[in-house]
Amino acid sequence: MTLPALKQDLIDSWITAYDEYATRKEMKDTSVKMMYAETIRFRLDKYTKEKFPAQGPLSTEERPEHSYAYGLDESGKPVFSMFEEQKSFYTYSDSLIEYLEYEPDSPVPACLQRVIYEGGKKVGFQSIILNDVNLRQFKGMAAKPIITKLLKDAKSVICIIEAYDYKDDRIVNADCLHIMPEVGEYNLRKKYNYNAGGELEEVINMFSDKRTSYDYVKIPSNLTLQQLSEEVSLLISKDIIKTLVDEDLDEPVGILEIGYQEIGDYSPVLSVFSEKEQRKIEKSADRLEELLANDERENIIELSENTHERLLVAFMQEVEEREDFSLAENMIKKVAALLNANKLNKEVATGPKFMAYSVDWSIGPEEFSDLLAECGLPDNIVKEWK
């Protein structure tokens, strides 16, 4: 199917799901085993005929930290999931695998995902997810006008549609249509590369403006997870130094803030404070308050080098699989520690009390001085910030 045909098919399926709400919520429970998890499992974009990976730990015992419950059939595939009191459904046939989640106490589908097969080959993937939609605006409306309105709203839906091309029974390309909040509709192509053993090595996103990014990277078999973490830290630190060199800064660097998004994006952005600005901050009665006030300036620097991206994608896949984001926290703090130890490798001028630290201020450390210590700064500097 073409992308326009897959898009229309998804819209038609969304409308059908709306109309079938009463029937769907009364579907017979065919599960034989319950499993529990802290976060979402069994995402349909990872489904294959051979296996349906949970993509994270499952427990046979329900504990307070478990937000999700899954009913599995005899083959181990999920037939329903529960989040609080909301029940969602999986259905399977030779040509279609579907996941359907409704808004609480509403016939409006919050998430509809479908994998389409022809002759045993996966030929299409469709996903539409509502994005923070106020359902009261749709009271009394029929299904078709609702989905039409949602698709026209720049903030209402996240939509992903993929059509696959094959060579020798392997997916080699995927033509994709995305609809993203604030971005709108756009197309891209995914290129699938395999190693000599026939294993999927990487999936590269190729955008119309010639940009590329990695959608998937196989973890190198010759590296342990710890070694991979250290390699990613080293590459990010080198990219940061190269970026600062490219900035051609007028004054020595006093403070380097490495910003990232915890449980999200660990490819950093930088905030740079000159040695002169650092001295001003240090003279303040409340150093941290002064630092945060200065940090609100529009002085964000995005990395001009991105040699770390490929291995970071591989590393974060394992972090997310394990649901152990402390691994990523340690990695990004190691970046700061490397830069503190080598003083930006002396490729960029630094002040005598240069300090680099990694932080997500939206969450913020409980104690800033503890964060500085974790980023490898010496005791005398750490004590000044207590």
NORURZI-V54111 format. One record per residue. N is the residue number from 0. RES is the residue in one letter. PHI is phi as a letter, one per 20 degrees, with the letter a starting at -180 (999 if undefined). Layout:
BEGIN
n:N res:RES phi:PHI
n:N res:RES phi:PHI
END
This chain:
BEGIN
n:0 res:M phi:999
n:1 res:T phi:f
n:2 res:L phi:f
n:3 res:P phi:g
n:4 res:A phi:f
n:5 res:L phi:f
n:6 res:K phi:f
n:7 res:Q phi:f
n:8 res:D phi:f
n:9 res:L phi:f
n:10 res:I phi:f
n:11 res:D phi:f
n:12 res:S phi:f
n:13 res:W phi:f
n:14 res:I phi:f
n:15 res:T phi:f
n:16 res:A phi:f
n:17 res:Y phi:f
n:18 res:D phi:f
n:19 res:E phi:e
n:20 res:Y phi:g
n:21 res:A phi:f
n:22 res:T phi:f
n:23 res:R phi:f
n:24 res:K phi:f
n:25 res:E phi:d
n:26 res:M phi:g
n:27 res:K phi:f
n:28 res:D phi:e
n:29 res:T phi:d
n:30 res:S phi:f
n:31 res:V phi:c
n:32 res:K phi:b
n:33 res:M phi:d
n:34 res:M phi:c
n:35 res:Y phi:c
n:36 res:A phi:b
n:37 res:E phi:f
n:38 res:T phi:c
n:39 res:I phi:f
n:40 res:R phi:c
n:41 res:F phi:l
n:42 res:R phi:f
n:43 res:L phi:f
n:44 res:D phi:f
n:45 res:K phi:d
n:46 res:Y phi:f
n:47 res:T phi:c
n:48 res:K phi:f
n:49 res:E phi:f
n:50 res:K phi:b
n:51 res:F phi:c
n:52 res:P phi:f
n:53 res:A phi:f
n:54 res:Q phi:m
n:55 res:G phi:q
n:56 res:P phi:f
n:57 res:L phi:c
n:58 res:S phi:c
n:59 res:T phi:e
n:60 res:E phi:d
n:61 res:E phi:e
n:62 res:R phi:c
n:63 res:P phi:g
n:64 res:E phi:f
n:65 res:H phi:e
n:66 res:S phi:e
n:67 res:Y phi:c
n:68 res:A phi:c
n:69 res:Y phi:c
n:70 res:G phi:e
n:71 res:L phi:d
n:72 res:D phi:e
n:73 res:E phi:f
n:74 res:S phi:e
n:75 res:G phi:n
n:76 res:K phi:e
n:77 res:P phi:f
n:78 res:V phi:d
n:79 res:F phi:b
n:80 res:S phi:c
n:81 res:M phi:c
n:82 res:F phi:c
n:83 res:E phi:l
n:84 res:E phi:d
n:85 res:Q phi:e
n:86 res:K phi:d
n:87 res:S phi:c
n:88 res:F phi:c
n:89 res:Y phi:d
n:90 res:T phi:c
n:91 res:Y phi:c
n:92 res:S phi:b
n:93 res:D phi:f
n:94 res:S phi:d
n:95 res:L phi:b
n:96 res:I phi:d
n:97 res:E phi:c
n:98 res:Y phi:c
n:99 res:L phi:c
n:100 res:E phi:c
n:101 res:Y phi:e
n:102 res:E phi:f
n:103 res:P phi:g
n:104 res:D phi:l
n:105 res:S phi:b
n:106 res:P phi:e
n:107 res:V phi:f
n:108 res:P phi:f
n:109 res:A phi:e
n:110 res:C phi:b
n:111 res:L phi:c
n:112 res:Q phi:c
n:113 res:R phi:b
n:114 res:V phi:d
n:115 res:I phi:d
n:116 res:Y phi:d
n:117 res:E phi:c
n:118 res:G phi:l
n:119 res:G phi:n
n:120 res:K phi:d
n:121 res:K phi:f
n:122 res:V phi:d
n:123 res:G phi:b
n:124 res:F phi:c
n:125 res:Q phi:c
n:126 res:S phi:b
n:127 res:I phi:c
n:128 res:I phi:c
n:129 res:L phi:f
n:130 res:N phi:d
n:131 res:D phi:l
n:132 res:V phi:d
n:133 res:N phi:e
n:134 res:L phi:f
n:135 res:R phi:f
n:136 res:Q phi:f
n:137 res:F phi:d
n:138 res:K phi:g
n:139 res:G phi:n
n:140 res:M phi:e
n:141 res:A phi:e
n:142 res:A phi:f
n:143 res:K phi:f
n:144 res:P phi:f
n:145 res:I phi:f
n:146 res:I phi:f
n:147 res:T phi:f
n:148 res:K phi:f
n:149 res:L phi:f
n:150 res:L phi:f
n:151 res:K phi:e
n:152 res:D phi:e
n:153 res:A phi:f
n:154 res:K phi:d
n:155 res:S phi:e
n:156 res:V phi:c
n:157 res:I phi:d
n:158 res:C phi:c
n:159 res:I phi:c
n:160 res:I phi:c
n:161 res:E phi:c
n:162 res:A phi:c
n:163 res:Y phi:d
n:164 res:D phi:d
n:165 res:Y phi:d
n:166 res:K phi:b
n:167 res:D phi:l
n:168 res:D phi:m
n:169 res:R phi:d
n:170 res:I phi:f
n:171 res:V phi:d
n:172 res:N phi:b
n:173 res:A phi:c
n:174 res:D phi:e
n:175 res:C phi:c
n:176 res:L phi:c
n:177 res:H phi:d
n:178 res:I phi:c
n:179 res:M phi:c
n:180 res:P phi:g
n:181 res:E phi:m
n:182 res:V phi:d
n:183 res:G phi:n
n:184 res:E phi:e
n:185 res:Y phi:b
n:186 res:N phi:d
n:187 res:L phi:b
n:188 res:R phi:c
n:189 res:K phi:d
n:190 res:K phi:d
n:191 res:Y phi:d
n:192 res:N phi:d
n:193 res:Y phi:d
n:194 res:N phi:e
n:195 res:A phi:f
n:196 res:G phi:e
n:197 res:G phi:n
n:198 res:E phi:e
n:199 res:L phi:f
n:200 res:E phi:e
n:201 res:E phi:a
n:202 res:V phi:c
n:203 res:I phi:d
n:204 res:N phi:e
n:205 res:M phi:c
n:206 res:F phi:e
n:207 res:S phi:f
n:208 res:D phi:e
n:209 res:K phi:m
n:210 res:R phi:f
n:211 res:T phi:c
n:212 res:S phi:b
n:213 res:Y phi:e
n:214 res:D phi:e
n:215 res:Y phi:b
n:216 res:V phi:b
n:217 res:K phi:f
n:218 res:I phi:f
n:219 res:P phi:g
n:220 res:S phi:f
n:221 res:N phi:e
n:222 res:L phi:c
n:223 res:T phi:f
n:224 res:L phi:f
n:225 res:Q phi:f
n:226 res:Q phi:f
n:227 res:L phi:f
n:228 res:S phi:g
n:229 res:E phi:f
n:230 res:E phi:f
n:231 res:V phi:f
n:232 res:S phi:g
n:233 res:L phi:f
n:234 res:L phi:f
n:235 res:I phi:f
n:236 res:S phi:f
n:237 res:K phi:f
n:238 res:D phi:f
n:239 res:I phi:f
n:240 res:I phi:f
n:241 res:K phi:f
n:242 res:T phi:f
n:243 res:L phi:f
n:244 res:V phi:f
n:245 res:D phi:f
n:246 res:E phi:f
n:247 res:D phi:l
n:248 res:L phi:f
n:249 res:D phi:f
n:250 res:E phi:c
n:251 res:P phi:f
n:252 res:V phi:e
n:253 res:G phi:e
n:254 res:I phi:c
n:255 res:L phi:c
n:256 res:E phi:e
n:257 res:I phi:d
n:258 res:G phi:e
n:259 res:Y phi:b
n:260 res:Q phi:d
n:261 res:E phi:f
n:262 res:I phi:l
n:263 res:G phi:a
n:264 res:D phi:d
n:265 res:Y phi:d
n:266 res:S phi:e
n:267 res:P phi:e
n:268 res:V phi:d
n:269 res:L phi:d
n:270 res:S phi:c
n:271 res:V phi:d
n:272 res:F phi:d
n:273 res:S phi:f
n:274 res:E phi:g
n:275 res:K phi:f
n:276 res:E phi:f
n:277 res:Q phi:f
n:278 res:R phi:f
n:279 res:K phi:f
n:280 res:I phi:f
n:281 res:E phi:f
n:282 res:K phi:e
n:283 res:S phi:f
n:284 res:A phi:f
n:285 res:D phi:c
n:286 res:R phi:g
n:287 res:L phi:f
n:288 res:E phi:f
n:289 res:E phi:f
n:290 res:L phi:f
n:291 res:L phi:f
n:292 res:A phi:f
n:293 res:N phi:f
n:294 res:D phi:f
n:295 res:E phi:e
n:296 res:R phi:f
n:297 res:E phi:e
n:298 res:N phi:c
n:299 res:I phi:f
n:300 res:I phi:d
n:301 res:E phi:e
n:302 res:L phi:f
n:303 res:S phi:e
n:304 res:E phi:d
n:305 res:N phi:b
n:306 res:T phi:f
n:307 res:H phi:e
n:308 res:E phi:g
n:309 res:R phi:f
n:310 res:L phi:f
n:311 res:L phi:f
n:312 res:V phi:f
n:313 res:A phi:f
n:314 res:F phi:f
n:315 res:M phi:f
n:316 res:Q phi:f
n:317 res:E phi:f
n:318 res:V phi:g
n:319 res:E phi:f
n:320 res:E phi:f
n:321 res:R phi:e
n:322 res:E phi:l
n:323 res:D phi:c
n:324 res:F phi:f
n:325 res:S phi:f
n:326 res:L phi:f
n:327 res:A phi:f
n:328 res:E phi:f
n:329 res:N phi:f
n:330 res:M phi:f
n:331 res:I phi:f
n:332 res:K phi:f
n:333 res:K phi:f
n:334 res:V phi:g
n:335 res:A phi:f
n:336 res:A phi:f
n:337 res:L phi:f
n:338 res:L phi:f
n:339 res:N phi:f
n:340 res:A phi:f
n:341 res:N phi:d
n:342 res:K phi:l
n:343 res:L phi:l
n:344 res:N phi:l
n:345 res:K phi:l
n:346 res:E phi:e
n:347 res:V phi:c
n:348 res:A phi:f
n:349 res:T phi:c
n:350 res:G phi:f
n:351 res:P phi:f
n:352 res:K phi:d
n:353 res:F phi:g
n:354 res:M phi:b
n:355 res:A phi:d
n:356 res:Y phi:b
n:357 res:S phi:d
n:358 res:V phi:b
n:359 res:D phi:d
n:360 res:W phi:f
n:361 res:S phi:f
n:362 res:I phi:d
n:363 res:G phi:m
n:364 res:P phi:f
n:365 res:E phi:f
n:366 res:E phi:c
n:367 res:F phi:f
n:368 res:S phi:f
n:369 res:D phi:f
n:370 res:L phi:f
n:371 res:L phi:f
n:372 res:A phi:f
n:373 res:E phi:f
n:374 res:C phi:e
n:375 res:G phi:n
n:376 res:L phi:e
n:377 res:P phi:f
n:378 res:D phi:g
n:379 res:N phi:f
n:380 res:I phi:f
n:381 res:V phi:g
n:382 res:K phi:f
n:383 res:E phi:f
n:384 res:W phi:d
n:385 res:K phi:f
END
